[in-house]
Structures are given as structure tokens and as C-alpha cells.
């Protein structure tokens, strides 16, 4: 194996592109406001957005 192939990342198919964009943006907004969020809160938000 050559070194360049070790750094290659596999592309994955996105099943919910809207969530892929909306959830990280929401997390950043919460962090900016100083809101503490957990994995459970992120999952709940994703379910509401879906």
C-alpha cells in the first residue's frame, strides 16, 4: 500500500441531506449561545427536524 491510499476517505451516501446540514448548524448555534447539549438532545432535535 502506498502512503497516499492510507489517507483516502471513503465517501458515504447521505440518506437525509437536510439533516446533514441542519443538525451541525444547530449545534454550532447552541455552542455560540453557551447552551450545553448532549447526544440525546441532538438526537431529539434531529427527530424533530426529520
N, CA, C and O of each residue as an XYZ file, in Angstrom:
200
protein
N       0.830     -1.182      0.000
C       0.000      0.000      0.000
C       0.874      1.244      0.000
O       1.833      1.344      0.764
N       0.536      2.179     -0.854
C       1.304      3.414     -0.864
C       0.702      4.399      0.151
O      -0.486      4.303      0.460
N       1.490      5.333      0.668
C       1.018      6.259      1.715
C      -0.199      7.083      1.320
O      -1.020      7.408      2.178
N      -0.336      7.426      0.049
C      -1.481      8.241     -0.356
C      -2.796      7.480     -0.225
O      -3.833      8.092      0.031
N      -2.776      6.179     -0.393
C      -4.017      5.409     -0.273
C      -4.443      5.254      1.181
O      -5.614      4.991      1.454
N      -3.515      5.411      2.116
C      -3.868      5.314      3.530
C      -4.683      6.515      3.989
O      -5.459      6.413      4.940
N      -4.513      7.650      3.323
C      -5.227      8.863      3.700
C      -6.555      9.019      2.973
O      -7.307      9.950      3.263
N      -6.855      8.138      2.049
C      -8.090      8.235      1.281
C      -9.284      7.938      2.174
O      -9.280      6.985      2.953
N     -10.307      8.781      2.043
C     -11.524      8.568      2.819
C     -12.609      8.028      1.901
O     -12.712      8.411      0.735
N     -13.387      7.158      2.438
C     -14.471      6.554      1.683
C     -15.680      7.478      1.731
O     -16.083      7.920      2.807
N     -16.252      7.766      0.588
C     -17.442      8.600      0.561
C     -18.641      7.767      0.960
O     -18.780      6.613      0.553
N     -19.501      8.363      1.758
C     -20.703      7.652      2.175
C     -21.925      8.331      1.569
O     -21.929      9.539      1.330
N     -22.940      7.549      1.331
C     -24.182      8.090      0.805
C     -24.979      8.696      1.950
O     -25.142      8.076      3.001
N     -25.463      9.886      1.747
C     -26.252     10.576      2.756
C     -27.713     10.245      2.529
O     -28.238     10.427      1.431
N     -28.366      9.756      3.575
C     -29.777      9.391      3.444
C     -30.701     10.573      3.706
O     -31.808     10.630      3.171
N     -30.248     11.517      4.530
C     -31.072     12.675      4.887
C     -30.231     13.944      4.765
O     -29.733     14.455      5.769
N     -30.069     14.454      3.553
C     -29.177     15.598      3.341
C     -29.584     16.850      4.114
O     -28.721     17.628      4.521
N     -30.870     17.054      4.321
C     -31.320     18.230      5.075
C     -30.819     18.145      6.516
O     -30.343     19.135      7.071
N     -30.927     16.966      7.113
C     -30.436     16.786      8.480
C     -28.924     16.916      8.543
O     -28.390     17.456      9.512
N     -28.227     16.430      7.527
C     -26.765     16.510      7.493
C     -26.289     17.957      7.542
O     -25.198     18.235      8.038
N     -27.093     18.872      7.035
C     -26.737     20.289      7.080
C     -27.311     20.977      8.310
O     -26.632     21.788      8.939
N     -28.543     20.665      8.655
C     -29.239     21.403      9.707
C     -28.709     21.105     11.107
O     -28.544     22.027     11.906
N     -28.444     19.858     11.414
C     -28.037     19.498     12.781
C     -26.690     20.114     13.157
O     -26.589     20.717     14.225
N     -25.650     19.991     12.327
C     -24.382     20.638     12.712
C     -24.506     22.155     12.865
O     -23.875     22.743     13.743
N     -25.311     22.786     12.020
C     -25.531     24.225     12.133
C     -26.203     24.561     13.459
O     -25.810     25.512     14.135
N     -27.202     23.789     13.826
C     -27.905     23.989     15.094
C     -26.955     23.793     16.276
O     -27.004     24.557     17.239
N     -26.099     22.785     16.211
C     -25.125     22.537     17.282
C     -24.200     23.742     17.431
O     -23.931     24.181     18.549
N     -23.712     24.276     16.318
C     -22.839     25.451     16.378
C     -23.559     26.653     16.976
O     -22.969     27.406     17.751
N     -24.823     26.840     16.624
C     -25.603     27.940     17.186
C     -25.757     27.776     18.692
O     -25.647     28.750     19.437
N     -26.008     26.564     19.139
C     -26.136     26.301     20.574
C     -24.816     26.572     21.289
O     -24.803     27.179     22.360
N     -23.719     26.130     20.709
C     -22.410     26.356     21.317
C     -22.103     27.842     21.407
O     -21.548     28.301     22.405
N     -22.455     28.590     20.385
C     -22.216     30.031     20.367
C     -22.997     30.731     21.486
O     -22.521     31.705     22.070
N     -24.196     30.226     21.776
C     -25.025     30.802     22.839
C     -24.678     30.251     24.212
O     -25.235     30.690     25.218
N     -23.760     29.291     24.259
C     -23.357     28.720     25.540
C     -24.297     27.651     26.066
O     -24.272     27.323     27.252
N     -25.119     27.114     25.194
C     -26.066     26.074     25.583
C     -25.334     24.736     25.612
O     -24.637     24.380     24.662
N     -25.495     24.008     26.696
C     -24.891     22.682     26.810
C     -25.850     21.675     26.188
O     -27.018     21.599     26.568
N     -25.352     20.911     25.240
C     -26.195     19.913     24.584
C     -25.543     18.543     24.707
O     -24.319     18.414     24.698
N     -26.373     17.543     24.819
C     -25.911     16.163     24.935
C     -26.281     15.411     23.657
O     -26.996     15.927     22.798
N     -25.791     14.216     23.554
C     -26.137     13.372     22.415
C     -27.631     13.119     22.322
O     -28.195     13.074     21.229
N     -28.272     12.954     23.482
C     -29.723     12.736     23.496
C     -30.471     13.954     22.967
O     -31.462     13.817     22.250
N     -29.996     15.142     23.322
C     -30.639     16.370     22.849
C     -30.458     16.506     21.340
O     -31.382     16.908     20.634
N     -29.275     16.173     20.854
C     -29.021     16.233     19.410
C     -29.930     15.253     18.671
O     -30.481     15.587     17.622
N     -30.085     14.064     19.207
C     -30.974     13.066     18.583
C     -32.415     13.546     18.574
O     -33.119     13.379     17.579
N     -32.859     14.143     19.677
C     -34.232     14.647     19.754
C     -34.450     15.752     18.725
O     -35.491     15.794     18.071
N     -33.481     16.637     18.582
C     -33.589     17.716     17.598
C     -33.642     17.135     16.186
O     -34.429     17.593     15.356
N     -32.825     16.149     15.914
C     -32.817     15.522     14.590
C     -34.170     14.883     14.285
O     -34.654     14.963     13.156
N     -34.777     14.252     15.283
C     -36.101     13.646     15.073
C     -37.140     14.715     14.792
O     -38.032     14.509     13.969
N     -37.038     15.857     15.465
C     -37.993     16.942     15.227
C     -37.814     17.550     13.839
O     -38.786     17.964     13.207
N     -36.574     17.602     13.369
C     -36.311     18.175     12.046
C     -36.687     17.222     10.913
O     -36.946     17.658      9.792
N     -36.717     15.938     11.203
C     -36.975     14.942     10.157
C     -38.414     14.941      9.702
O     -38.785     14.158      8.827
